[in-house]
Amino acid sequence: MPFNSLLSEKTARLTGAQQRALKYITENYEDAVFLTASSLSRRIGISKATIVRLAQALGFHGFRGMQRMLGSQSGGNYRFAVFSSRGLLPLSASG
């Protein structure tokens, strides 16, 4: 199911903080796909738990599942391979 379809179905049930997080993610899509839940929460000014709960409220098991869907729908077909303090980094083309 496309990410936008999830949003239209479940947005009304999100808390205010979850809606803020979702707004940030949708407006900063290309950056958000590479951030950890902790990094994303710091940028938005909410707790890491809120990011995880947002993902769960949208039907994912956790943040990584939501992040994978974002990456696969971003047009870049990102394959996540490296986890660092800067977040998930895509494999290089040769990688």
C-alpha positions as CSV (number, residue, x, y, z in Angstrom):
1,M,0.0,0.0,0.0
2,P,1.5,3.4,-0.9
3,F,2.5,5.6,1.9
4,N,0.1,8.4,0.9
5,S,-2.8,5.9,1.2
6,L,-1.7,5.1,4.8
7,L,-1.7,8.8,5.6
8,S,-5.2,9.4,4.4
9,E,-6.6,6.4,6.3
10,K,-4.9,7.0,9.7
11,T,-4.0,10.7,10.1
12,A,-7.1,11.5,12.0
13,R,-6.1,9.2,14.9
14,L,-2.7,10.6,15.4
15,T,-1.7,12.7,18.4
16,G,-0.5,16.3,17.9
17,A,3.1,15.3,18.2
18,Q,2.7,12.4,15.8
19,Q,1.1,14.8,13.3
20,R,4.0,17.2,13.7
21,A,6.4,14.3,13.0
22,L,4.4,13.2,10.0
23,K,4.4,16.8,8.6
24,Y,8.2,17.0,9.0
25,I,8.7,13.6,7.3
26,T,6.5,14.4,4.4
27,E,8.0,17.9,3.9
28,N,11.6,16.6,4.3
29,Y,11.1,13.2,2.6
30,E,14.5,12.8,1.0
31,D,16.4,13.6,4.3
32,A,14.0,11.7,6.6
33,V,14.6,8.5,4.8
34,F,18.2,8.5,6.0
35,L,17.7,9.6,9.6
36,T,17.6,7.4,12.7
37,A,14.5,7.7,14.9
38,S,16.7,9.6,17.4
39,S,18.0,12.0,14.9
40,L,14.6,12.6,13.5
41,S,13.1,13.2,16.9
42,R,15.8,15.7,17.8
43,R,15.2,17.7,14.6
44,I,11.4,17.8,15.3
45,G,11.7,18.4,19.0
46,I,9.7,15.3,20.1
47,S,10.7,12.0,21.8
48,K,12.1,9.0,20.0
49,A,9.1,7.0,21.3
50,T,6.7,9.4,19.5
51,I,8.5,8.5,16.2
52,V,8.2,4.8,16.9
53,R,4.6,5.2,17.9
54,L,3.9,7.1,14.7
55,A,5.2,4.2,12.7
56,Q,3.2,1.8,14.7
57,A,0.0,3.9,14.3
58,L,0.5,3.8,10.5
59,G,0.7,0.0,10.7
60,F,4.4,-0.7,10.8
61,H,6.1,-2.9,13.4
62,G,8.5,0.0,14.1
63,F,10.4,3.0,12.6
64,R,12.7,0.8,10.4
65,G,9.7,-0.6,8.6
66,M,8.3,2.8,7.9
67,Q,11.7,4.0,6.8
68,R,12.1,1.1,4.3
69,M,8.7,2.0,2.8
70,L,9.7,5.7,2.5
71,G,13.0,4.7,0.8
72,S,11.3,2.3,-1.6
73,Q,8.8,5.0,-2.7
74,S,11.2,7.9,-2.9
75,G,12.1,7.1,-6.5
76,G,15.7,6.2,-5.5
77,N,15.0,2.6,-4.6
78,Y,17.4,3.0,-1.7
79,R,18.9,-0.2,-0.3
80,F,19.9,0.4,3.2
81,A,23.2,-1.1,4.2
82,V,25.2,1.0,6.6
83,F,24.0,2.2,10.0
84,S,26.0,5.0,11.4
85,S,25.6,7.9,13.8
86,R,24.3,9.9,10.8
87,G,21.5,7.4,10.1
88,L,21.1,4.7,7.5
89,L,23.3,5.3,4.4
90,P,22.5,3.8,1.0
91,L,24.8,1.3,-0.7
92,S,26.9,2.9,-3.4
93,A,26.1,2.0,-6.9
94,S,29.0,-0.4,-7.0
95,G,28.2,-1.7,-3.5
